[in-house]
Amino acid sequence: QDIRAGREKAASCVPCHGLDGIAKAPDAPNLAGDSSFYVDAQLKAFRGGQRQHPQMTLIAQSLSDEDIADLAAWYSAIKISAKLPQD
Amino acid sequence: QDIRAGREKAASCVPCHGLDGIAKAPDAPNLAGDSSFYVDAQLKAFRGGQRQHPQMTLIAQSLSDEDIADLAAWYSAIKISAKLPQD
């Protein structure tokens, strides 16, 4: 669960998920502040085929458990705040 | 794509996804600021079975296309900002 290693490994995620985990691509979710449990579970679901996506399935198949733990640590370490739209 | 209707319909999502779309449950993602395209696609994947989750599959099966569009509009209308962890 190494945040700094996760930040380095996340370099290839940036085009879709953004430098700060706020998505750039409309078909990608924000990852900033997601729990490490959730990020870990989703990457393993893509790797194992329980969840499918053209790019994510390929990317996840190249990830080790350690890569996944580091990426999960990185994204969950990003602090986010939300502002509700005013009616 | 009615934000106000989406906010009302999101009342049942709050226990896991939070009032402001920042998740309360560790196995739930943040939804705040996710694109309406992404939220719409994920709810339809849960409804159609392409994606599975114990609660989400059941919840999504009760949603109409209009419910999904309103929920997607609501969550994408929430503004989020991210703060990277300092090294």
Backbone of each chain as nested JSON, in Angstrom:
{
  "chains": [
    {"id": "A", "residues": [
      {"number": 1, "name": "GLN", "atoms": {"N": [0.841, -1.208, 0.0], "CA": [0.0, 0.0, 0.0], "C": [0.879, 1.261, 0.0]}},
      {"number": 2, "name": "ASP", "atoms": {"N": [1.651, 1.42, -1.055], "CA": [2.641, 2.503, -1.08], "C": [2.106, 3.639, -1.953]}},
      {"number": 3, "name": "ILE", "atoms": {"N": [1.723, 4.753, -1.265], "CA": [1.098, 5.869, -1.979], "C": [2.024, 6.432, -3.062]}},
      {"number": 4, "name": "ARG", "atoms": {"N": [3.319, 6.584, -2.738], "CA": [4.231, 7.184, -3.734], "C": [4.398, 6.252, -4.949]}},
      {"number": 5, "name": "ALA", "atoms": {"N": [4.523, 4.949, -4.681], "CA": [4.633, 4.008, -5.805], "C": [3.334, 4.025, -6.61]}},
      {"number": 6, "name": "GLY", "atoms": {"N": [2.207, 4.152, -5.887], "CA": [0.909, 4.196, -6.561], "C": [0.804, 5.414, -7.466]}},
      {"number": 7, "name": "ARG", "atoms": {"N": [1.341, 6.544, -6.98], "CA": [1.279, 7.768, -7.786], "C": [2.062, 7.578, -9.085]}},
      {"number": 8, "name": "GLU", "atoms": {"N": [3.217, 6.913, -8.988], "CA": [4.014, 6.674, -10.203], "C": [3.267, 5.725, -11.148]}},
      {"number": 9, "name": "LYS", "atoms": {"N": [2.732, 4.651, -10.552], "CA": [2.035, 3.664, -11.4], "C": [0.778, 4.264, -12.026]}},
      {"number": 10, "name": "ALA", "atoms": {"N": [0.222, 5.317, -11.391], "CA": [-1.009, 5.925, -11.903], "C": [-0.75, 6.827, -13.117]}},
      {"number": 11, "name": "ALA", "atoms": {"N": [0.527, 7.003, -13.465], "CA": [0.838, 7.879, -14.609], "C": [0.082, 7.422, -15.863]}},
      {"number": 12, "name": "SER", "atoms": {"N": [-0.059, 6.12, -16.046], "CA": [-0.731, 5.642, -17.276], "C": [-2.249, 5.77, -17.17]}},
      {"number": 13, "name": "CYS", "atoms": {"N": [-2.731, 6.096, -15.966], "CA": [-4.197, 6.243, -15.786], "C": [-4.645, 7.677, -16.059]}},
      {"number": 14, "name": "VAL", "atoms": {"N": [-3.648, 8.578, -16.073], "CA": [-3.957, 10.022, -16.114], "C": [-4.782, 10.465, -17.326]}},
      {"number": 15, "name": "PRO", "atoms": {"N": [-4.519, 9.963, -18.507], "CA": [-5.286, 10.465, -19.665], "C": [-6.798, 10.345, -19.494]}},
      {"number": 16, "name": "CYS", "atoms": {"N": [-7.258, 9.267, -18.834], "CA": [-8.714, 9.115, -18.635], "C": [-9.149, 9.584, -17.245]}},
      {"number": 17, "name": "HIS", "atoms": {"N": [-8.354, 9.26, -16.214], "CA": [-8.783, 9.521, -14.846], "C": [-8.229, 10.822, -14.265]}},
      {"number": 18, "name": "GLY", "atoms": {"N": [-7.381, 11.537, -15.036], "CA": [-6.873, 12.835, -14.582], "C": [-5.702, 12.715, -13.628]}},
      {"number": 19, "name": "LEU", "atoms": {"N": [-4.905, 13.792, -13.546], "CA": [-3.743, 13.837, -12.644], "C": [-4.18, 13.716, -11.188]}},
      {"number": 20, "name": "ASP", "atoms": {"N": [-5.348, 14.271, -10.902], "CA": [-5.836, 14.308, -9.518], "C": [-7.014, 13.358, -9.31]}},
      {"number": 21, "name": "GLY", "atoms": {"N": [-7.208, 12.444, -10.236], "CA": [-8.281, 11.468, -10.049], "C": [-9.655, 12.003, -10.41]}},
      {"number": 22, "name": "ILE", "atoms": {"N": [-9.685, 13.215, -10.997], "CA": [-10.968, 13.72, -11.495], "C": [-10.971, 13.484, -13.002]}},
      {"number": 23, "name": "ALA", "atoms": {"N": [-11.928, 12.664, -13.436], "CA": [-11.886, 12.085, -14.774], "C": [-11.842, 13.135, -15.878]}},
      {"number": 24, "name": "LYS", "atoms": {"N": [-11.066, 12.81, -16.909], "CA": [-10.991, 13.641, -18.124], "C": [-11.929, 13.061, -19.187]}},
      {"number": 25, "name": "ALA", "atoms": {"N": [-12.007, 11.712, -19.233], "CA": [-12.835, 11.067, -20.254], "C": [-14.251, 10.877, -19.713]}},
      {"number": 26, "name": "PRO", "atoms": {"N": [-15.292, 11.17, -20.534], "CA": [-16.666, 11.069, -20.03], "C": [-17.055, 9.641, -19.641]}},
      {"number": 27, "name": "ASP", "atoms": {"N": [-16.397, 8.631, -20.216], "CA": [-16.796, 7.25, -19.868], "C": [-15.958, 6.716, -18.713]}},
      {"number": 28, "name": "ALA", "atoms": {"N": [-15.155, 7.616, -18.081], "CA": [-14.342, 7.172, -16.952], "C": [-14.877, 7.805, -15.673]}},
      {"number": 29, "name": "PRO", "atoms": {"N": [-14.836, 7.061, -14.567], "CA": [-15.26, 7.642, -13.295], "C": [-14.142, 8.474, -12.671]}},
      {"number": 30, "name": "ASN", "atoms": {"N": [-14.552, 9.384, -11.764], "CA": [-13.556, 9.983, -10.888], "C": [-13.057, 8.876, -9.964]}},
      {"number": 31, "name": "LEU", "atoms": {"N": [-11.773, 8.931, -9.604], "CA": [-11.237, 7.944, -8.648], "C": [-10.755, 8.64, -7.382]}},
      {"number": 32, "name": "ALA", "atoms": {"N": [-10.644, 9.959, -7.438], "CA": [-10.134, 10.736, -6.3], "C": [-10.95, 10.429, -5.053]}},
      {"number": 33, "name": "GLY", "atoms": {"N": [-10.267, 10.016, -3.998], "CA": [-10.937, 9.802, -2.716], "C": [-11.779, 8.541, -2.626]}},
      {"number": 34, "name": "ASP", "atoms": {"N": [-11.808, 7.738, -3.693], "CA": [-12.519, 6.456, -3.551], "C": [-11.777, 5.593, -2.541]}},
      {"number": 35, "name": "SER", "atoms": {"N": [-12.5, 4.768, -1.82], "CA": [-11.835, 3.95, -0.785], "C": [-10.883, 2.957, -1.461]}},
      {"number": 36, "name": "SER", "atoms": {"N": [-9.807, 2.634, -0.749], "CA": [-8.85, 1.672, -1.331], "C": [-9.553, 0.319, -1.518]}},
      {"number": 37, "name": "PHE", "atoms": {"N": [-10.506, -0.005, -0.634], "CA": [-11.277, -1.253, -0.778], "C": [-11.972, -1.287, -2.139]}},
      {"number": 38, "name": "TYR", "atoms": {"N": [-12.61, -0.126, -2.497], "CA": [-13.377, -0.094, -3.746], "C": [-12.461, -0.168, -4.969]}},
      {"number": 39, "name": "VAL", "atoms": {"N": [-11.396, 0.646, -4.975], "CA": [-10.489, 0.658, -6.133], "C": [-9.86, -0.722, -6.308]}},
      {"number": 40, "name": "ASP", "atoms": {"N": [-9.442, -1.313, -5.204], "CA": [-8.83, -2.651, -5.239], "C": [-9.824, -3.666, -5.82]}},
      {"number": 41, "name": "ALA", "atoms": {"N": [-11.048, -3.612, -5.322], "CA": [-12.063, -4.583, -5.774], "C": [-12.374, -4.41, -7.269]}},
      {"number": 42, "name": "GLN", "atoms": {"N": [-12.447, -3.15, -7.735], "CA": [-12.802, -2.932, -9.143], "C": [-11.671, -3.374, -10.078]}},
      {"number": 43, "name": "LEU", "atoms": {"N": [-10.416, -3.061, -9.697], "CA": [-9.289, -3.47, -10.546], "C": [-9.201, -4.996, -10.616]}},
      {"number": 44, "name": "LYS", "atoms": {"N": [-9.483, -5.663, -9.489], "CA": [-9.453, -7.144, -9.502], "C": [-10.629, -7.694, -10.299]}},
      {"number": 45, "name": "ALA", "atoms": {"N": [-11.769, -6.988, -10.266], "CA": [-12.922, -7.434, -11.065], "C": [-12.618, -7.289, -12.56]}},
      {"number": 46, "name": "PHE", "atoms": {"N": [-11.958, -6.212, -12.942], "CA": [-11.567, -6.051, -14.357], "C": [-10.533, -7.111, -14.722]}},
      {"number": 47, "name": "ARG", "atoms": {"N": [-9.58, -7.355, -13.833], "CA": [-8.516, -8.335, -14.106], "C": [-9.106, -9.749, -14.209]}},
      {"number": 48, "name": "GLY", "atoms": {"N": [-10.076, -10.038, -13.359], "CA": [-10.652, -11.39, -13.329], "C": [-11.816, -11.568, -14.286]}},
      {"number": 49, "name": "GLY", "atoms": {"N": [-12.284, -10.483, -14.905], "CA": [-13.353, -10.591, -15.894], "C": [-14.76, -10.447, -15.326]}},
      {"number": 50, "name": "GLN", "atoms": {"N": [-14.886, -10.255, -14.01], "CA": [-16.238, -10.068, -13.445], "C": [-16.815, -8.747, -13.922]}},
      {"number": 51, "name": "ARG", "atoms": {"N": [-15.955, -7.814, -14.229], "CA": [-16.381, -6.537, -14.794], "C": [-15.616, -6.324, -16.093]}},
      {"number": 52, "name": "GLN", "atoms": {"N": [-16.309, -5.837, -17.116], "CA": [-15.622, -5.699, -18.41], "C": [-15.609, -4.254, -18.899]}},
      {"number": 53, "name": "HIS", "atoms": {"N": [-14.507, -3.863, -19.501], "CA": [-14.416, -2.578, -20.194], "C": [-13.259, -2.722, -21.183]}},
      {"number": 54, "name": "PRO", "atoms": {"N": [-13.421, -2.207, -22.425], "CA": [-12.39, -2.412, -23.453], "C": [-10.971, -2.125, -22.954]}},
      {"number": 55, "name": "GLN", "atoms": {"N": [-10.771, -0.907, -22.415], "CA": [-9.391, -0.588, -21.967], "C": [-9.087, -1.209, -20.613]}},
      {"number": 56, "name": "MET", "atoms": {"N": [-10.035, -1.078, -19.662], "CA": [-9.718, -1.475, -18.281], "C": [-9.392, -2.966, -18.173]}},
      {"number": 57, "name": "THR", "atoms": {"N": [-10.068, -3.781, -18.985], "CA": [-9.783, -5.228, -18.927], "C": [-8.324, -5.476, -19.299]}},
      {"number": 58, "name": "LEU", "atoms": {"N": [-7.864, -4.824, -20.358], "CA": [-6.461, -5.003, -20.805], "C": [-5.492, -4.462, -19.77]}},
      {"number": 59, "name": "ILE", "atoms": {"N": [-5.763, -3.243, -19.308], "CA": [-4.853, -2.607, -18.342], "C": [-4.749, -3.461, -17.077]}},
      {"number": 60, "name": "ALA", "atoms": {"N": [-5.915, -3.899, -16.578], "CA": [-5.91, -4.621, -15.295], "C": [-5.163, -5.944, -15.404]}},
      {"number": 61, "name": "GLN", "atoms": {"N": [-5.179, -6.535, -16.598], "CA": [-4.508, -7.845, -16.737], "C": [-2.995, -7.729, -16.612]}},
      {"number": 62, "name": "SER", "atoms": {"N": [-2.494, -6.466, -16.717], "CA": [-1.032, -6.277, -16.59], "C": [-0.652, -5.923, -15.152]}},
      {"number": 63, "name": "LEU", "atoms": {"N": [-1.629, -5.864, -14.249], "CA": [-1.341, -5.392, -12.888], "C": [-1.167, -6.562, -11.906]}},
      {"number": 64, "name": "SER", "atoms": {"N": [-0.16, -6.43, -11.043], "CA": [0.028, -7.401, -9.964], "C": [-0.828, -6.965, -8.766]}},
      {"number": 65, "name": "ASP", "atoms": {"N": [-0.956, -7.841, -7.784], "CA": [-1.68, -7.472, -6.559], "C": [-1.034, -6.242, -5.912]}},
      {"number": 66, "name": "GLU", "atoms": {"N": [0.314, -6.185, -5.975], "CA": [1.023, -5.06, -5.358], "C": [0.73, -3.752, -6.116]}},
      {"number": 67, "name": "ASP", "atoms": {"N": [0.722, -3.834, -7.452], "CA": [0.369, -2.653, -8.253], "C": [-1.023, -2.136, -7.839]}},
      {"number": 68, "name": "ILE", "atoms": {"N": [-1.955, -3.076, -7.731], "CA": [-3.342, -2.724, -7.408], "C": [-3.418, -2.093, -6.021]}},
      {"number": 69, "name": "ALA", "atoms": {"N": [-2.696, -2.659, -5.063], "CA": [-2.715, -2.107, -3.697], "C": [-2.121, -0.694, -3.688]}},
      {"number": 70, "name": "ASP", "atoms": {"N": [-1.057, -0.485, -4.464], "CA": [-0.427, 0.841, -4.512], "C": [-1.345, 1.856, -5.193]}},
      {"number": 71, "name": "LEU", "atoms": {"N": [-1.972, 1.468, -6.301], "CA": [-2.905, 2.372, -6.998], "C": [-4.085, 2.717, -6.085]}},
      {"number": 72, "name": "ALA", "atoms": {"N": [-4.588, 1.709, -5.366], "CA": [-5.724, 1.939, -4.454], "C": [-5.316, 2.891, -3.332]}},
      {"number": 73, "name": "ALA", "atoms": {"N": [-4.081, 2.717, -2.85], "CA": [-3.592, 3.607, -1.772], "C": [-3.487, 5.042, -2.288]}},
      {"number": 74, "name": "TRP", "atoms": {"N": [-2.99, 5.172, -3.519], "CA": [-2.806, 6.507, -4.089], "C": [-4.165, 7.225, -4.237]}},
      {"number": 75, "name": "TYR", "atoms": {"N": [-5.098, 6.589, -4.93], "CA": [-6.367, 7.284, -5.196], "C": [-7.144, 7.559, -3.914]}},
      {"number": 76, "name": "SER", "atoms": {"N": [-7.033, 6.651, -2.94], "CA": [-7.789, 6.9, -1.694], "C": [-7.127, 7.974, -0.839]}},
      {"number": 77, "name": "ALA", "atoms": {"N": [-5.863, 8.283, -1.151], "CA": [-5.166, 9.329, -0.37], "C": [-5.5, 10.731, -0.87]}},
      {"number": 78, "name": "ILE", "atoms": {"N": [-6.146, 10.818, -2.035], "CA": [-6.492, 12.137, -2.562], "C": [-7.732, 12.629, -1.815]}},
      {"number": 79, "name": "LYS", "atoms": {"N": [-7.626, 13.838, -1.271], "CA": [-8.756, 14.384, -0.485], "C": [-9.715, 15.098, -1.438]}},
      {"number": 80, "name": "ILE", "atoms": {"N": [-11.014, 14.805, -1.331], "CA": [-11.934, 15.561, -2.185], "C": [-12.996, 16.242, -1.337]}},
      {"number": 81, "name": "SER", "atoms": {"N": [-13.522, 17.334, -1.886], "CA": [-14.659, 17.995, -1.225], "C": [-15.711, 18.244, -2.302]}},
      {"number": 82, "name": "ALA", "atoms": {"N": [-16.979, 18.202, -1.88], "CA": [-18.08, 18.315, -2.831], "C": [-18.909, 19.553, -2.505]}},
      {"number": 83, "name": "LYS", "atoms": {"N": [-19.409, 20.184, -3.538], "CA": [-20.254, 21.365, -3.347], "C": [-21.568, 21.104, -4.088]}},
      {"number": 84, "name": "LEU", "atoms": {"N": [-22.685, 21.061, -3.345], "CA": [-23.974, 20.748, -3.957], "C": [-24.432, 21.917, -4.815]}},
      {"number": 85, "name": "PRO", "atoms": {"N": [-25.083, 21.612, -5.938], "CA": [-25.609, 22.694, -6.772], "C": [-26.679, 23.463, -5.992]}},
      {"number": 86, "name": "GLN", "atoms": {"N": [-26.673, 24.797, -6.137], "CA": [-27.692, 25.614, -5.449], "C": [-28.993, 25.49, -6.224]}},
      {"number": 87, "name": "ASP", "atoms": {"N": [-30.12, 25.36, -5.484], "CA": [-31.395, 25.217, -6.232], "C": [-31.735, 26.518, -6.946]}}
    ]},
    {"id": "B", "residues": [
      {"number": 1, "name": "GLN", "atoms": {"N": [-33.53, 14.634, -17.719], "CA": [-32.287, 15.045, -17.015], "C": [-32.594, 16.151, -16.004]}},
      {"number": 2, "name": "ASP", "atoms": {"N": [-33.432, 15.821, -15.028], "CA": [-33.922, 16.832, -14.081], "C": [-33.145, 16.701, -12.774]}},
      {"number": 3, "name": "ILE", "atoms": {"N": [-32.284, 17.692, -12.534], "CA": [-31.409, 17.647, -11.357], "C": [-32.215, 17.567, -10.059]}},
      {"number": 4, "name": "ARG", "atoms": {"N": [-33.274, 18.385, -9.969], "CA": [-34.051, 18.393, -8.712], "C": [-34.741, 17.033, -8.487]}},
      {"number": 5, "name": "ALA", "atoms": {"N": [-35.308, 16.495, -9.557], "CA": [-35.954, 15.177, -9.418], "C": [-34.892, 14.137, -9.055]}},
      {"number": 6, "name": "GLY", "atoms": {"N": [-33.703, 14.275, -9.665], "CA": [-32.617, 13.345, -9.368], "C": [-32.203, 13.415, -7.915]}},
      {"number": 7, "name": "ARG", "atoms": {"N": [-32.191, 14.637, -7.367], "CA": [-31.799, 14.794, -5.964], "C": [-32.795, 14.051, -5.069]}},
      {"number": 8, "name": "GLU", "atoms": {"N": [-34.078, 14.168, -5.416], "CA": [-35.099, 13.473, -4.605], "C": [-34.941, 11.956, -4.734]}},
      {"number": 9, "name": "LYS", "atoms": {"N": [-34.751, 11.514, -5.985], "CA": [-34.641, 10.06, -6.205], "C": [-33.374, 9.511, -5.56]}},
      {"number": 10, "name": "ALA", "atoms": {"N": [-32.374, 10.389, -5.346], "CA": [-31.106, 9.926, -4.765], "C": [-31.205, 9.728, -3.251]}},
      {"number": 11, "name": "ALA", "atoms": {"N": [-32.354, 10.067, -2.679], "CA": [-32.499, 9.913, -1.216], "C": [-32.18, 8.472, -0.79]}},
      {"number": 12, "name": "SER", "atoms": {"N": [-32.573, 7.505, -1.608], "CA": [-32.342, 6.104, -1.198], "C": [-30.894, 5.676, -1.44]}},
      {"number": 13, "name": "CYS", "atoms": {"N": [-30.126, 6.52, -2.103], "CA": [-28.718, 6.184, -2.373], "C": [-27.802, 6.694, -1.245]}},
      {"number": 14, "name": "VAL", "atoms": {"N": [-28.369, 7.621, -0.443], "CA": [-27.557, 8.346, 0.548], "C": [-26.843, 7.442, 1.556]}},
      {"number": 15, "name": "PRO", "atoms": {"N": [-27.462, 6.405, 2.084], "CA": [-26.776, 5.606, 3.108], "C": [-25.413, 5.081, 2.658]}},
      {"number": 16, "name": "CYS", "atoms": {"N": [-25.284, 4.724, 1.351], "CA": [-23.988, 4.22, 0.87], "C": [-23.192, 5.311, 0.162]}},
      {"number": 17, "name": "HIS", "atoms": {"N": [-23.854, 6.136, -0.635], "CA": [-23.141, 7.094, -1.488], "C": [-23.061, 8.499, -0.882]}},
      {"number": 18, "name": "GLY", "atoms": {"N": [-23.716, 8.718, 0.285], "CA": [-23.602, 10.012, 0.966], "C": [-24.546, 11.055, 0.414]}},
      {"number": 19, "name": "LEU", "atoms": {"N": [-24.844, 12.056, 1.235], "CA": [-25.736, 13.149, 0.832], "C": [-25.14, 13.937, -0.337]}},
      {"number": 20, "name": "ASP", "atoms": {"N": [-23.823, 14.025, -0.334], "CA": [-23.143, 14.838, -1.354], "C": [-22.387, 13.962, -2.356]}},
      {"number": 21, "name": "GLY", "atoms": {"N": [-22.71, 12.692, -2.38], "CA": [-22.067, 11.82, -3.365], "C": [-20.676, 11.374, -2.974]}},
      {"number": 22, "name": "ILE", "atoms": {"N": [-20.289, 11.663, -1.73], "CA": [-19.014, 11.137, -1.235], "C": [-19.349, 9.94, -0.343]}},
      {"number": 23, "name": "ALA", "atoms": {"N": [-18.861, 8.782, -0.789], "CA": [-19.345, 7.507, -0.248], "C": [-19.155, 7.388, 1.263]}},
      {"number": 24, "name": "LYS", "atoms": {"N": [-20.146, 6.766, 1.872], "CA": [-20.099, 6.452, 3.298], "C": [-19.653, 4.996, 3.477]}},
      {"number": 25, "name": "ALA", "atoms": {"N": [-20.085, 4.119, 2.555], "CA": [-19.752, 2.69, 2.684], "C": [-18.456, 2.415, 1.926]}},
      {"number": 26, "name": "PRO", "atoms": {"N": [-17.525, 1.634, 2.525], "CA": [-16.228, 1.396, 1.871], "C": [-16.35, 0.657, 0.536]}},
      {"number": 27, "name": "ASP", "atoms": {"N": [-17.441, -0.104, 0.356], "CA": [-17.541, -0.837, -0.922], "C": [-18.311, -0.034, -1.965]}},
      {"number": 28, "name": "ALA", "atoms": {"N": [-18.598, 1.241, -1.626], "CA": [-19.318, 2.081, -2.59], "C": [-18.376, 3.157, -3.116]}},
      {"number": 29, "name": "PRO", "atoms": {"N": [-18.516, 3.506, -4.407], "CA": [-17.699, 4.592, -4.956], "C": [-18.301, 5.956, -4.622]}},
      {"number": 30, "name": "ASN", "atoms": {"N": [-17.441, 6.981, -4.671], "CA": [-17.969, 8.337, -4.706], "C": [-18.684, 8.498, -6.045]}},
      {"number": 31, "name": "LEU", "atoms": {"N": [-19.782, 9.273, -6.036], "CA": [-20.491, 9.547, -7.301], "C": [-20.444, 11.034, -7.62]}},
      {"number": 32, "name": "ALA", "atoms": {"N": [-20.057, 11.833, -6.624], "CA": [-20.044, 13.287, -6.798], "C": [-19.207, 13.661, -8.018]}},
      {"number": 33, "name": "GLY", "atoms": {"N": [-19.816, 14.408, -8.921], "CA": [-19.068, 14.92, -10.068], "C": [-18.769, 13.908, -11.154]}},
      {"number": 34, "name": "ASP", "atoms": {"N": [-19.227, 12.654, -10.985], "CA": [-19.042, 11.716, -12.1], "C": [-19.883, 12.191, -13.287]}},
      {"number": 35, "name": "SER", "atoms": {"N": [-19.419, 11.919, -14.48], "CA": [-20.156, 12.401, -15.662], "C": [-21.512, 11.697, -15.734]}},
      {"number": 36, "name": "SER", "atoms": {"N": [-22.508, 12.4, -16.281], "CA": [-23.833, 11.776, -16.405], "C": [-23.742, 10.562, -17.338]}},
      {"number": 37, "name": "PHE", "atoms": {"N": [-22.841, 10.632, -18.327], "CA": [-22.631, 9.482, -19.225], "C": [-22.232, 8.25, -18.413]}},
      {"number": 38, "name": "TYR", "atoms": {"N": [-21.277, 8.465, -17.461], "CA": [-20.775, 7.314, -16.699], "C": [-21.844, 6.758, -15.754]}},
      {"number": 39, "name": "VAL", "atoms": {"N": [-22.497, 7.643, -14.999], "CA": [-23.513, 7.185, -14.048], "C": [-24.636, 6.46, -14.788]}},
      {"number": 40, "name": "ASP", "atoms": {"N": [-25.064, 7.031, -15.888], "CA": [-26.127, 6.43, -16.703], "C": [-25.702, 5.031, -17.175]}},
      {"number": 41, "name": "ALA", "atoms": {"N": [-24.468, 4.954, -17.68], "CA": [-23.991, 3.67, -18.216], "C": [-23.892, 2.61, -17.114]}},
      {"number": 42, "name": "GLN", "atoms": {"N": [-23.427, 3.021, -15.927], "CA": [-23.256, 2.033, -14.852], "C": [-24.612, 1.543, -14.324]}},
      {"number": 43, "name": "LEU", "atoms": {"N": [-25.568, 2.469, -14.159], "CA": [-26.895, 2.05, -13.67], "C": [-27.556, 1.112, -14.679]}},
      {"number": 44, "name": "LYS", "atoms": {"N": [-27.37, 1.399, -15.968], "CA": [-27.956, 0.506, -16.988], "C": [-27.223, -0.839, -17.013]}},
      {"number": 45, "name": "ALA", "atoms": {"N": [-25.921, -0.824, -16.743], "CA": [-25.173, -2.096, -16.69], "C": [-25.648, -2.934, -15.499]}},
      {"number": 46, "name": "PHE", "atoms": {"N": [-25.891, -2.292, -14.367], "CA": [-26.424, -3.036, -13.208], "C": [-27.828, -3.548, -13.528]}},
      {"number": 47, "name": "ARG", "atoms": {"N": [-28.638, -2.71, -14.156], "CA": [-30.029, -3.092, -14.477], "C": [-30.047, -4.248, -15.485]}},
      {"number": 48, "name": "GLY", "atoms": {"N": [-29.118, -4.184, -16.445], "CA": [-29.107, -5.196, -17.509], "C": [-28.275, -6.424, -17.163]}},
      {"number": 49, "name": "GLY", "atoms": {"N": [-27.537, -6.384, -16.06], "CA": [-26.774, -7.551, -15.619], "C": [-25.355, -7.598, -16.134]}},
      {"number": 50, "name": "GLN", "atoms": {"N": [-24.94, -6.605, -16.939], "CA": [-23.543, -6.61, -17.426], "C": [-22.593, -6.367, -16.274]}},
      {"number": 51, "name": "ARG", "atoms": {"N": [-23.082, -5.678, -15.266], "CA": [-22.301, -5.46, -14.044], "C": [-23.125, -5.958, -12.86]}},
      {"number": 52, "name": "GLN", "atoms": {"N": [-22.502, -6.629, -11.915], "CA": [-23.276, -7.201, -10.8], "C": [-22.809, -6.657, -9.452]}},
      {"number": 53, "name": "HIS", "atoms": {"N": [-23.774, -6.414, -8.578], "CA": [-23.475, -6.089, -7.196], "C": [-24.752, -6.429, -6.409]}},
      {"number": 54, "name": "PRO", "atoms": {"N": [-24.611, -7.067, -5.208], "CA": [-25.802, -7.512, -4.472], "C": [-26.891, -6.448, -4.376]}},
      {"number": 55, "name": "GLN", "atoms": {"N": [-26.542, -5.257, -3.852], "CA": [-27.598, -4.231, -3.718], "C": [-27.891, -3.548, -5.045]}},
      {"number": 56, "name": "MET", "atoms": {"N": [-26.811, -3.163, -5.782], "CA": [-27.025, -2.319, -6.96], "C": [-27.867, -3.021, -8.032]}},
      {"number": 57, "name": "THR", "atoms": {"N": [-27.702, -4.336, -8.145], "CA": [-28.501, -5.055, -9.155], "C": [-29.984, -4.912, -8.828]}},
      {"number": 58, "name": "LEU", "atoms": {"N": [-30.334, -5.089, -7.555], "CA": [-31.748, -4.982, -7.141], "C": [-32.254, -3.559, -7.324]}},
      {"number": 59, "name": "ILE", "atoms": {"N": [-31.461, -2.597, -6.842], "CA": [-31.884, -1.193, -6.919], "C": [-32.094, -0.78, -8.376]}},
      {"number": 60, "name": "ALA", "atoms": {"N": [-31.134, -1.141, -9.22], "CA": [-31.198, -0.679, -10.614], "C": [-32.399, -1.273, -11.345]}},
      {"number": 61, "name": "GLN", "atoms": {"N": [-32.794, -2.479, -10.929], "CA": [-33.922, -3.115, -11.645], "C": [-35.236, -2.379, -11.397]}},
      {"number": 62, "name": "SER", "atoms": {"N": [-35.241, -1.495, -10.363], "CA": [-36.476, -0.742, -10.084], "C": [-36.451, 0.622, -10.77]}},
      {"number": 63, "name": "LEU", "atoms": {"N": [-35.39, 0.921, -11.515], "CA": [-35.251, 2.269, -12.084], "C": [-35.677, 2.32, -13.55]}},
      {"number": 64, "name": "SER", "atoms": {"N": [-36.407, 3.397, -13.884], "CA": [-36.76, 3.625, -15.291], "C": [-35.625, 4.401, -15.949]}},
      {"number": 65, "name": "ASP", "atoms": {"N": [-35.685, 4.497, -17.275], "CA": [-34.676, 5.307, -17.983], "C": [-34.695, 6.749, -17.467]}},
      {"number": 66, "name": "GLU", "atoms": {"N": [-35.901, 7.249, -17.15], "CA": [-36.013, 8.634, -16.677], "C": [-35.381, 8.784, -15.284]}},
      {"number": 67, "name": "ASP", "atoms": {"N": [-35.634, 7.797, -14.414], "CA": [-34.997, 7.816, -13.087], "C": [-33.477, 7.883, -13.255]}},
      {"number": 68, "name": "ILE", "atoms": {"N": [-32.959, 7.041, -14.143], "CA": [-31.511, 6.956, -14.345], "C": [-30.966, 8.279, -14.869]}},
      {"number": 69, "name": "ALA", "atoms": {"N": [-31.672, 8.885, -15.829], "CA": [-31.216, 10.175, -16.384], "C": [-31.228, 11.249, -15.299]}},
      {"number": 70, "name": "ASP", "atoms": {"N": [-32.255, 11.229, -14.445], "CA": [-32.33, 12.247, -13.379], "C": [-31.218, 12.035, -12.342]}},
      {"number": 71, "name": "LEU", "atoms": {"N": [-30.976, 10.787, -11.951], "CA": [-29.904, 10.494, -10.984], "C": [-28.549, 10.896, -11.566]}},
      {"number": 72, "name": "ALA", "atoms": {"N": [-28.35, 10.599, -12.852], "CA": [-27.08, 10.947, -13.515], "C": [-26.908, 12.462, -13.56]}},
      {"number": 73, "name": "ALA", "atoms": {"N": [-28.017, 13.169, -13.811], "CA": [-27.941, 14.64, -13.854], "C": [-27.591, 15.187, -12.47]}},
      {"number": 74, "name": "TRP", "atoms": {"N": [-28.194, 14.605, -11.444], "CA": [-27.944, 15.079, -10.075], "C": [-26.465, 14.885, -9.698]}},
      {"number": 75, "name": "TYR", "atoms": {"N": [-25.979, 13.675, -9.827], "CA": [-24.606, 13.429, -9.368], "C": [-23.572, 14.188, -10.188]}},
      {"number": 76, "name": "SER", "atoms": {"N": [-23.857, 14.367, -11.497], "CA": [-22.868, 15.096, -12.307], "C": [-22.914, 16.594, -12.029]}},
      {"number": 77, "name": "ALA", "atoms": {"N": [-23.998, 17.04, -11.387], "CA": [-24.11, 18.486, -11.079], "C": [-23.356, 18.856, -9.798]}},
      {"number": 78, "name": "ILE", "atoms": {"N": [-22.946, 17.846, -9.045], "CA": [-22.214, 18.145, -7.808], "C": [-20.779, 18.5, -8.192]}},
      {"number": 79, "name": "LYS", "atoms": {"N": [-20.323, 19.636, -7.709], "CA": [-18.959, 20.09, -8.06], "C": [-17.969, 19.491, -7.05]}},
      {"number": 80, "name": "ILE", "atoms": {"N": [-16.877, 18.915, -7.545], "CA": [-15.9, 18.423, -6.574], "C": [-14.532, 19.029, -6.864]}},
      {"number": 81, "name": "SER", "atoms": {"N": [-13.724, 19.099, -5.805], "CA": [-12.337, 19.525, -5.993], "C": [-11.459, 18.524, -5.238]}},
      {"number": 82, "name": "ALA", "atoms": {"N": [-10.251, 18.326, -5.774], "CA": [-9.361, 17.305, -5.213], "C": [-8.079, 17.952, -4.715]}},
      {"number": 83, "name": "LYS", "atoms": {"N": [-7.564, 17.431, -3.622], "CA": [-6.306, 17.948, -3.078], "C": [-5.339, 16.766, -2.964]}},
      {"number": 84, "name": "LEU", "atoms": {"N": [-4.217, 16.86, -3.703], "CA": [-3.27, 15.747, -3.706], "C": [-2.543, 15.679, -2.372]}},
      {"number": 85, "name": "PRO", "atoms": {"N": [-2.241, 14.456, -1.905], "CA": [-1.489, 14.32, -0.655], "C": [-0.1, 14.924, -0.845]}},
      {"number": 86, "name": "GLN", "atoms": {"N": [0.376, 15.633, 0.204], "CA": [1.721, 16.221, 0.117], "C": [2.737, 15.106, 0.343]}},
      {"number": 87, "name": "ASP", "atoms": {"N": [3.836, 15.123, -0.42], "CA": [4.839, 14.037, -0.234], "C": [5.472, 14.131, 1.129]}}
    ]}
  ]
}
